[in-house]
Amino acid sequence: MDKKILWLGFYLKEKNVLKTVKFFEENIPLEEILAYKKYKVKEIEILGLKEFEKAEKLGIKILFREDKE
């Protein structure tokens, strides 16, 4: 079975740099990936409308929340 890869961009305010993360179709919430990498999400940007549409077609719900620590 093919793994579909979605490229999501997220902005890390504390480092002031745009990073990219691979999000695999394994039902792993993006928040967990970011928490594992010890990132605090202040602003999130989805790179490319096509990637968002691809996620919707695969039935992947992309939910984001702001860290409130």
PyMOL Python script that loads the backbone (N, CA, C, O; Angstrom):
from pymol import cmd

cmd.read_pdbstr("""\
ATOM      1  N   MET A   1       0.842  -1.198   0.000  1.00  0.00           N
ATOM      2  CA  MET A   1       0.000   0.000   0.000  1.00  0.00           C
ATOM      3  C   MET A   1       0.882   1.255   0.000  1.00  0.00           C
ATOM      4  O   MET A   1       1.819   1.379   0.789  1.00  0.00           O
ATOM      5  N   ASP A   2       0.559   2.163  -0.894  1.00  0.00           N
ATOM      6  CA  ASP A   2       1.292   3.428  -1.011  1.00  0.00           C
ATOM      7  C   ASP A   2       1.076   4.304   0.208  1.00  0.00           C
ATOM      8  O   ASP A   2      -0.032   4.382   0.738  1.00  0.00           O
ATOM      9  N   LYS A   3       2.129   4.957   0.646  1.00  0.00           N
ATOM     10  CA  LYS A   3       1.967   5.975   1.689  1.00  0.00           C
ATOM     11  C   LYS A   3       1.842   7.309   0.996  1.00  0.00           C
ATOM     12  O   LYS A   3       2.686   7.683   0.181  1.00  0.00           O
ATOM     13  N   LYS A   4       0.796   8.018   1.321  1.00  0.00           N
ATOM     14  CA  LYS A   4       0.591   9.341   0.744  1.00  0.00           C
ATOM     15  C   LYS A   4       1.266  10.351   1.667  1.00  0.00           C
ATOM     16  O   LYS A   4       1.040  10.337   2.877  1.00  0.00           O
ATOM     17  N   ILE A   5       2.068  11.201   1.113  1.00  0.00           N
ATOM     18  CA  ILE A   5       2.785  12.186   1.920  1.00  0.00           C
ATOM     19  C   ILE A   5       2.225  13.572   1.654  1.00  0.00           C
ATOM     20  O   ILE A   5       2.119  14.006   0.507  1.00  0.00           O
ATOM     21  N   LEU A   6       1.879  14.239   2.700  1.00  0.00           N
ATOM     22  CA  LEU A   6       1.409  15.620   2.609  1.00  0.00           C
ATOM     23  C   LEU A   6       2.487  16.509   3.204  1.00  0.00           C
ATOM     24  O   LEU A   6       3.008  16.239   4.286  1.00  0.00           O
ATOM     25  N   TRP A   7       2.809  17.557   2.494  1.00  0.00           N
ATOM     26  CA  TRP A   7       3.790  18.512   3.005  1.00  0.00           C
ATOM     27  C   TRP A   7       3.052  19.670   3.639  1.00  0.00           C
ATOM     28  O   TRP A   7       2.286  20.373   2.980  1.00  0.00           O
ATOM     29  N   LEU A   8       3.286  19.858   4.907  1.00  0.00           N
ATOM     30  CA  LEU A   8       2.638  20.946   5.634  1.00  0.00           C
ATOM     31  C   LEU A   8       3.716  21.897   6.127  1.00  0.00           C
ATOM     32  O   LEU A   8       4.752  21.478   6.645  1.00  0.00           O
ATOM     33  N   GLY A   9       3.458  23.149   5.961  1.00  0.00           N
ATOM     34  CA  GLY A   9       4.417  24.129   6.465  1.00  0.00           C
ATOM     35  C   GLY A   9       3.892  24.715   7.760  1.00  0.00           C
ATOM     36  O   GLY A   9       2.693  24.955   7.895  1.00  0.00           O
ATOM     37  N   PHE A  10       4.774  24.945   8.703  1.00  0.00           N
ATOM     38  CA  PHE A  10       4.348  25.608   9.926  1.00  0.00           C
ATOM     39  C   PHE A  10       5.399  26.618  10.353  1.00  0.00           C
ATOM     40  O   PHE A  10       6.600  26.422  10.172  1.00  0.00           O
ATOM     41  N   TYR A  11       4.913  27.678  10.913  1.00  0.00           N
ATOM     42  CA  TYR A  11       5.780  28.788  11.309  1.00  0.00           C
ATOM     43  C   TYR A  11       6.115  28.680  12.786  1.00  0.00           C
ATOM     44  O   TYR A  11       5.215  28.597  13.622  1.00  0.00           O
ATOM     45  N   LEU A  12       7.382  28.682  13.110  1.00  0.00           N
ATOM     46  CA  LEU A  12       7.803  28.627  14.502  1.00  0.00           C
ATOM     47  C   LEU A  12       8.234  30.018  14.924  1.00  0.00           C
ATOM     48  O   LEU A  12       9.314  30.487  14.566  1.00  0.00           O
ATOM     49  N   LYS A  13       7.373  30.670  15.691  1.00  0.00           N
ATOM     50  CA  LYS A  13       7.608  32.058  16.066  1.00  0.00           C
ATOM     51  C   LYS A  13       8.916  32.233  16.836  1.00  0.00           C
ATOM     52  O   LYS A  13       9.658  33.187  16.600  1.00  0.00           O
ATOM     53  N   GLU A  14       9.195  31.304  17.761  1.00  0.00           N
ATOM     54  CA  GLU A  14      10.381  31.463  18.598  1.00  0.00           C
ATOM     55  C   GLU A  14      11.683  31.348  17.805  1.00  0.00           C
ATOM     56  O   GLU A  14      12.704  31.903  18.212  1.00  0.00           O
ATOM     57  N   LYS A  15      11.656  30.638  16.685  1.00  0.00           N
ATOM     58  CA  LYS A  15      12.859  30.514  15.855  1.00  0.00           C
ATOM     59  C   LYS A  15      12.767  31.403  14.627  1.00  0.00           C
ATOM     60  O   LYS A  15      13.752  31.592  13.914  1.00  0.00           O
ATOM     61  N   ASN A  16      11.573  31.953  14.381  1.00  0.00           N
ATOM     62  CA  ASN A  16      11.338  32.854  13.261  1.00  0.00           C
ATOM     63  C   ASN A  16      11.790  32.237  11.938  1.00  0.00           C
ATOM     64  O   ASN A  16      12.472  32.878  11.139  1.00  0.00           O
ATOM     65  N   VAL A  17      11.399  30.983  11.725  1.00  0.00           N
ATOM     66  CA  VAL A  17      11.824  30.291  10.508  1.00  0.00           C
ATOM     67  C   VAL A  17      10.707  29.369  10.039  1.00  0.00           C
ATOM     68  O   VAL A  17       9.976  28.801  10.851  1.00  0.00           O
ATOM     69  N   LEU A  18      10.582  29.227   8.735  1.00  0.00           N
ATOM     70  CA  LEU A  18       9.561  28.335   8.186  1.00  0.00           C
ATOM     71  C   LEU A  18      10.153  26.938   8.070  1.00  0.00           C
ATOM     72  O   LEU A  18      11.188  26.744   7.433  1.00  0.00           O
ATOM     73  N   LYS A  19       9.498  25.981   8.682  1.00  0.00           N
ATOM     74  CA  LYS A  19       9.964  24.598   8.631  1.00  0.00           C
ATOM     75  C   LYS A  19       8.941  23.771   7.862  1.00  0.00           C
ATOM     76  O   LYS A  19       7.809  24.207   7.649  1.00  0.00           O
ATOM     77  N   THR A  20       9.344  22.597   7.456  1.00  0.00           N
ATOM     78  CA  THR A  20       8.433  21.708   6.746  1.00  0.00           C
ATOM     79  C   THR A  20       8.451  20.358   7.433  1.00  0.00           C
ATOM     80  O   THR A  20       9.500  19.885   7.870  1.00  0.00           O
ATOM     81  N   VAL A  21       7.294  19.746   7.526  1.00  0.00           N
ATOM     82  CA  VAL A  21       7.196  18.433   8.166  1.00  0.00           C
ATOM     83  C   VAL A  21       6.428  17.489   7.251  1.00  0.00           C
ATOM     84  O   VAL A  21       5.487  17.899   6.572  1.00  0.00           O
ATOM     85  N   LYS A  22       6.834  16.230   7.238  1.00  0.00           N
ATOM     86  CA  LYS A  22       6.108  15.224   6.473  1.00  0.00           C
ATOM     87  C   LYS A  22       5.014  14.669   7.379  1.00  0.00           C
ATOM     88  O   LYS A  22       5.275  14.292   8.522  1.00  0.00           O
ATOM     89  N   PHE A  23       3.804  14.622   6.868  1.00  0.00           N
ATOM     90  CA  PHE A  23       2.684  14.072   7.630  1.00  0.00           C
ATOM     91  C   PHE A  23       2.204  12.835   6.883  1.00  0.00           C
ATOM     92  O   PHE A  23       1.634  12.953   5.798  1.00  0.00           O
ATOM     93  N   PHE A  24       2.426  11.653   7.444  1.00  0.00           N
ATOM     94  CA  PHE A  24       2.080  10.411   6.777  1.00  0.00           C
ATOM     95  C   PHE A  24       0.647  10.006   7.098  1.00  0.00           C
ATOM     96  O   PHE A  24       0.102  10.353   8.145  1.00  0.00           O
ATOM     97  N   GLU A  25       0.062   9.272   6.178  1.00  0.00           N
ATOM     98  CA  GLU A  25      -1.311   8.805   6.341  1.00  0.00           C
ATOM     99  C   GLU A  25      -1.347   7.638   7.331  1.00  0.00           C
ATOM    100  O   GLU A  25      -1.574   6.486   6.961  1.00  0.00           O
ATOM    101  N   GLU A  26      -1.115   7.976   8.598  1.00  0.00           N
ATOM    102  CA  GLU A  26      -1.128   6.959   9.648  1.00  0.00           C
ATOM    103  C   GLU A  26      -1.948   7.425  10.836  1.00  0.00           C
ATOM    104  O   GLU A  26      -1.798   6.911  11.945  1.00  0.00           O
ATOM    105  N   ASN A  27      -2.810   8.394  10.604  1.00  0.00           N
ATOM    106  CA  ASN A  27      -3.669   8.938  11.664  1.00  0.00           C
ATOM    107  C   ASN A  27      -2.881   9.476  12.856  1.00  0.00           C
ATOM    108  O   ASN A  27      -3.357   9.428  13.990  1.00  0.00           O
ATOM    109  N   ILE A  28      -1.688   9.985  12.601  1.00  0.00           N
ATOM    110  CA  ILE A  28      -0.913  10.614  13.671  1.00  0.00           C
ATOM    111  C   ILE A  28      -1.246  12.098  13.656  1.00  0.00           C
ATOM    112  O   ILE A  28      -0.975  12.776  12.665  1.00  0.00           O
ATOM    113  N   PRO A  29      -1.832  12.619  14.737  1.00  0.00           N
ATOM    114  CA  PRO A  29      -2.160  14.049  14.750  1.00  0.00           C
ATOM    115  C   PRO A  29      -0.896  14.892  14.637  1.00  0.00           C
ATOM    116  O   PRO A  29       0.126  14.589  15.252  1.00  0.00           O
ATOM    117  N   LEU A  30      -0.983  15.946  13.847  1.00  0.00           N
ATOM    118  CA  LEU A  30       0.161  16.831  13.647  1.00  0.00           C
ATOM    119  C   LEU A  30       0.660  17.389  14.977  1.00  0.00           C
ATOM    120  O   LEU A  30       1.861  17.591  15.155  1.00  0.00           O
ATOM    121  N   GLU A  31      -0.260  17.640  15.911  1.00  0.00           N
ATOM    122  CA  GLU A  31       0.115  18.168  17.219  1.00  0.00           C
ATOM    123  C   GLU A  31       1.085  17.227  17.932  1.00  0.00           C
ATOM    124  O   GLU A  31       2.015  17.676  18.603  1.00  0.00           O
ATOM    125  N   GLU A  32       0.862  15.913  17.782  1.00  0.00           N
ATOM    126  CA  GLU A  32       1.738  14.935  18.435  1.00  0.00           C
ATOM    127  C   GLU A  32       3.126  14.948  17.821  1.00  0.00           C
ATOM    128  O   GLU A  32       4.125  14.824  18.528  1.00  0.00           O
ATOM    129  N   ILE A  33       3.189  15.098  16.494  1.00  0.00           N
ATOM    130  CA  ILE A  33       4.479  15.176  15.811  1.00  0.00           C
ATOM    131  C   ILE A  33       5.242  16.399  16.300  1.00  0.00           C
ATOM    132  O   ILE A  33       6.435  16.326  16.594  1.00  0.00           O
ATOM    133  N   LEU A  34       4.532  17.529  16.382  1.00  0.00           N
ATOM    134  CA  LEU A  34       5.174  18.770  16.813  1.00  0.00           C
ATOM    135  C   LEU A  34       5.604  18.692  18.270  1.00  0.00           C
ATOM    136  O   LEU A  34       6.676  19.179  18.629  1.00  0.00           O
ATOM    137  N   ALA A  35       4.768  18.078  19.118  1.00  0.00           N
ATOM    138  CA  ALA A  35       5.093  17.943  20.536  1.00  0.00           C
ATOM    139  C   ALA A  35       6.332  17.060  20.705  1.00  0.00           C
ATOM    140  O   ALA A  35       7.189  17.334  21.545  1.00  0.00           O
ATOM    141  N   TYR A  36       6.416  16.010  19.908  1.00  0.00           N
ATOM    142  CA  TYR A  36       7.568  15.111  19.961  1.00  0.00           C
ATOM    143  C   TYR A  36       8.851  15.860  19.608  1.00  0.00           C
ATOM    144  O   TYR A  36       9.908  15.617  20.191  1.00  0.00           O
ATOM    145  N   LYS A  37       8.742  16.772  18.647  1.00  0.00           N
ATOM    146  CA  LYS A  37       9.902  17.567  18.243  1.00  0.00           C
ATOM    147  C   LYS A  37      10.069  18.816  19.119  1.00  0.00           C
ATOM    148  O   LYS A  37      10.953  19.636  18.870  1.00  0.00           O
ATOM    149  N   LYS A  38       9.227  18.958  20.134  1.00  0.00           N
ATOM    150  CA  LYS A  38       9.285  20.073  21.087  1.00  0.00           C
ATOM    151  C   LYS A  38       9.076  21.434  20.433  1.00  0.00           C
ATOM    152  O   LYS A  38       9.710  22.420  20.809  1.00  0.00           O
ATOM    153  N   TYR A  39       8.183  21.474  19.454  1.00  0.00           N
ATOM    154  CA  TYR A  39       7.841  22.740  18.811  1.00  0.00           C
ATOM    155  C   TYR A  39       6.586  23.299  19.452  1.00  0.00           C
ATOM    156  O   TYR A  39       5.675  22.549  19.802  1.00  0.00           O
ATOM    157  N   LYS A  40       6.535  24.609  19.608  1.00  0.00           N
ATOM    158  CA  LYS A  40       5.314  25.278  20.051  1.00  0.00           C
ATOM    159  C   LYS A  40       4.736  25.994  18.841  1.00  0.00           C
ATOM    160  O   LYS A  40       5.393  26.825  18.215  1.00  0.00           O
ATOM    161  N   VAL A  41       3.517  25.659  18.533  1.00  0.00           N
ATOM    162  CA  VAL A  41       2.895  26.215  17.336  1.00  0.00           C
ATOM    163  C   VAL A  41       2.213  27.532  17.666  1.00  0.00           C
ATOM    164  O   VAL A  41       1.303  27.572  18.494  1.00  0.00           O
ATOM    165  N   LYS A  42       2.643  28.601  17.029  1.00  0.00           N
ATOM    166  CA  LYS A  42       2.022  29.907  17.220  1.00  0.00           C
ATOM    167  C   LYS A  42       1.170  30.264  16.011  1.00  0.00           C
ATOM    168  O   LYS A  42       0.098  30.856  16.134  1.00  0.00           O
ATOM    169  N   GLU A  43       1.669  29.893  14.853  1.00  0.00           N
ATOM    170  CA  GLU A  43       0.962  30.188  13.620  1.00  0.00           C
ATOM    171  C   GLU A  43       1.194  29.010  12.703  1.00  0.00           C
ATOM    172  O   GLU A  43       2.306  28.487  12.639  1.00  0.00           O
ATOM    173  N   ILE A  44       0.176  28.586  11.999  1.00  0.00           N
ATOM    174  CA  ILE A  44       0.336  27.469  11.072  1.00  0.00           C
ATOM    175  C   ILE A  44      -0.164  27.872   9.703  1.00  0.00           C
ATOM    176  O   ILE A  44      -1.211  28.506   9.573  1.00  0.00           O
ATOM    177  N   GLU A  45       0.590  27.499   8.683  1.00  0.00           N
ATOM    178  CA  GLU A  45       0.225  27.824   7.321  1.00  0.00           C
ATOM    179  C   GLU A  45       0.254  26.533   6.509  1.00  0.00           C
ATOM    180  O   GLU A  45       1.240  25.796   6.542  1.00  0.00           O
ATOM    181  N   ILE A  46      -0.816  26.265   5.787  1.00  0.00           N
ATOM    182  CA  ILE A  46      -0.819  25.099   4.912  1.00  0.00           C
ATOM    183  C   ILE A  46      -0.230  25.539   3.585  1.00  0.00           C
ATOM    184  O   ILE A  46      -0.715  26.485   2.964  1.00  0.00           O
ATOM    185  N   LEU A  47       0.812  24.854   3.155  1.00  0.00           N
ATOM    186  CA  LEU A  47       1.471  25.225   1.915  1.00  0.00           C
ATOM    187  C   LEU A  47       0.788  24.536   0.743  1.00  0.00           C
ATOM    188  O   LEU A  47       0.880  23.317   0.597  1.00  0.00           O
ATOM    189  N   GLY A  48       0.111  25.301  -0.080  1.00  0.00           N
ATOM    190  CA  GLY A  48      -0.483  24.762  -1.296  1.00  0.00           C
ATOM    191  C   GLY A  48      -1.888  24.242  -1.091  1.00  0.00           C
ATOM    192  O   GLY A  48      -2.115  23.340  -0.285  1.00  0.00           O
ATOM    193  N   LEU A  49      -2.827  24.812  -1.820  1.00  0.00           N
ATOM    194  CA  LEU A  49      -4.223  24.383  -1.757  1.00  0.00           C
ATOM    195  C   LEU A  49      -4.370  22.940  -2.213  1.00  0.00           C
ATOM    196  O   LEU A  49      -5.220  22.212  -1.701  1.00  0.00           O
ATOM    197  N   LYS A  50      -3.551  22.520  -3.170  1.00  0.00           N
ATOM    198  CA  LYS A  50      -3.630  21.149  -3.681  1.00  0.00           C
ATOM    199  C   LYS A  50      -3.364  20.147  -2.575  1.00  0.00           C
ATOM    200  O   LYS A  50      -4.003  19.095  -2.528  1.00  0.00           O
ATOM    201  N   GLU A  51      -2.433  20.452  -1.686  1.00  0.00           N
ATOM    202  CA  GLU A  51      -2.120  19.534  -0.588  1.00  0.00           C
ATOM    203  C   GLU A  51      -3.309  19.407   0.364  1.00  0.00           C
ATOM    204  O   GLU A  51      -3.600  18.322   0.866  1.00  0.00           O
ATOM    205  N   PHE A  52      -3.986  20.522   0.603  1.00  0.00           N
ATOM    206  CA  PHE A  52      -5.160  20.503   1.472  1.00  0.00           C
ATOM    207  C   PHE A  52      -6.279  19.678   0.841  1.00  0.00           C
ATOM    208  O   PHE A  52      -6.941  18.889   1.515  1.00  0.00           O
ATOM    209  N   GLU A  53      -6.484  19.874  -0.483  1.00  0.00           N
ATOM    210  CA  GLU A  53      -7.513  19.116  -1.200  1.00  0.00           C
ATOM    211  C   GLU A  53      -7.187  17.627  -1.192  1.00  0.00           C
ATOM    212  O   GLU A  53      -8.083  16.795  -1.056  1.00  0.00           O
ATOM    213  N   LYS A  54      -5.914  17.293  -1.337  1.00  0.00           N
ATOM    214  CA  LYS A  54      -5.476  15.895  -1.323  1.00  0.00           C
ATOM    215  C   LYS A  54      -5.813  15.272   0.033  1.00  0.00           C
ATOM    216  O   LYS A  54      -6.287  14.138   0.106  1.00  0.00           O
ATOM    217  N   ALA A  55      -5.564  16.020   1.094  1.00  0.00           N
ATOM    218  CA  ALA A  55      -5.861  15.529   2.440  1.00  0.00           C
ATOM    219  C   ALA A  55      -7.352  15.267   2.602  1.00  0.00           C
ATOM    220  O   ALA A  55      -7.753  14.243   3.156  1.00  0.00           O
ATOM    221  N   GLU A  56      -8.175  16.200   2.113  1.00  0.00           N
ATOM    222  CA  GLU A  56      -9.624  16.030   2.211  1.00  0.00           C
ATOM    223  C   GLU A  56     -10.090  14.788   1.465  1.00  0.00           C
ATOM    224  O   GLU A  56     -10.938  14.044   1.959  1.00  0.00           O
ATOM    225  N   LYS A  57      -9.538  14.561   0.276  1.00  0.00           N
ATOM    226  CA  LYS A  57      -9.925  13.396  -0.529  1.00  0.00           C
ATOM    227  C   LYS A  57      -9.549  12.097   0.164  1.00  0.00           C
ATOM    228  O   LYS A  57     -10.237  11.088   0.011  1.00  0.00           O
ATOM    229  N   LEU A  58      -8.459  12.117   0.928  1.00  0.00           N
ATOM    230  CA  LEU A  58      -8.018  10.937   1.667  1.00  0.00           C
ATOM    231  C   LEU A  58      -8.785  10.776   2.977  1.00  0.00           C
ATOM    232  O   LEU A  58      -8.621   9.786   3.690  1.00  0.00           O
ATOM    233  N   GLY A  59      -9.627  11.770   3.285  1.00  0.00           N
ATOM    234  CA  GLY A  59     -10.402  11.710   4.517  1.00  0.00           C
ATOM    235  C   GLY A  59      -9.601  12.082   5.751  1.00  0.00           C
ATOM    236  O   GLY A  59      -9.962  11.717   6.869  1.00  0.00           O
ATOM    237  N   ILE A  60      -8.501  12.817   5.543  1.00  0.00           N
ATOM    238  CA  ILE A  60      -7.683  13.243   6.682  1.00  0.00           C
ATOM    239  C   ILE A  60      -8.164  14.605   7.148  1.00  0.00           C
ATOM    240  O   ILE A  60      -8.190  15.566   6.379  1.00  0.00           O
ATOM    241  N   LYS A  61      -8.540  14.678   8.406  1.00  0.00           N
ATOM    242  CA  LYS A  61      -8.949  15.963   8.970  1.00  0.00           C
ATOM    243  C   LYS A  61      -7.712  16.619   9.555  1.00  0.00           C
ATOM    244  O   LYS A  61      -7.029  16.042  10.401  1.00  0.00           O
ATOM    245  N   ILE A  62      -7.433  17.824   9.098  1.00  0.00           N
ATOM    246  CA  ILE A  62      -6.267  18.543   9.597  1.00  0.00           C
ATOM    247  C   ILE A  62      -6.748  19.607  10.578  1.00  0.00           C
ATOM    248  O   ILE A  62      -7.343  20.612  10.187  1.00  0.00           O
ATOM    249  N   LEU A  63      -6.480  19.368  11.851  1.00  0.00           N
ATOM    250  CA  LEU A  63      -6.924  20.280  12.900  1.00  0.00           C
ATOM    251  C   LEU A  63      -5.709  20.894  13.572  1.00  0.00           C
ATOM    252  O   LEU A  63      -4.731  20.206  13.867  1.00  0.00           O
ATOM    253  N   PHE A  64      -5.783  22.186  13.808  1.00  0.00           N
ATOM    254  CA  PHE A  64      -4.678  22.879  14.451  1.00  0.00           C
ATOM    255  C   PHE A  64      -5.180  23.613  15.689  1.00  0.00           C
ATOM    256  O   PHE A  64      -6.324  24.065  15.732  1.00  0.00           O
ATOM    257  N   ARG A  65      -4.323  23.725  16.684  1.00  0.00           N
ATOM    258  CA  ARG A  65      -4.667  24.537  17.850  1.00  0.00           C
ATOM    259  C   ARG A  65      -3.421  25.297  18.275  1.00  0.00           C
ATOM    260  O   ARG A  65      -2.297  24.842  18.062  1.00  0.00           O
ATOM    261  N   GLU A  66      -3.627  26.425  18.861  1.00  0.00           N
ATOM    262  CA  GLU A  66      -2.490  27.219  19.334  1.00  0.00           C
ATOM    263  C   GLU A  66      -2.077  26.735  20.715  1.00  0.00           C
ATOM    264  O   GLU A  66      -2.928  26.477  21.566  1.00  0.00           O
ATOM    265  N   ASP A  67      -0.790  26.613  20.936  1.00  0.00           N
ATOM    266  CA  ASP A  67      -0.255  26.229  22.240  1.00  0.00           C
ATOM    267  C   ASP A  67      -0.532  27.333  23.248  1.00  0.00           C
ATOM    268  O   ASP A  67      -0.277  28.504  22.966  1.00  0.00           O
ATOM    269  N   LYS A  68      -1.056  26.974  24.431  1.00  0.00           N
ATOM    270  CA  LYS A  68      -1.352  27.991  25.449  1.00  0.00           C
ATOM    271  C   LYS A  68      -0.628  27.633  26.735  1.00  0.00           C
ATOM    272  O   LYS A  68      -1.251  27.274  27.734  1.00  0.00           O
ATOM    273  N   GLU A  69       0.701  27.735  26.697  1.00  0.00           N
ATOM    274  CA  GLU A  69       1.506  27.417  27.883  1.00  0.00           C
ATOM    275  C   GLU A  69       1.974  28.671  28.553  1.00  0.00           C
ATOM    276  O   GLU A  69       2.665  28.606  29.570  1.00  0.00           O
TER     277      GLU A  69
END
""", "prot")
cmd.dss("prot")
cmd.show_as("cartoon", "prot")
cmd.util.cbc("prot")
cmd.orient("prot")
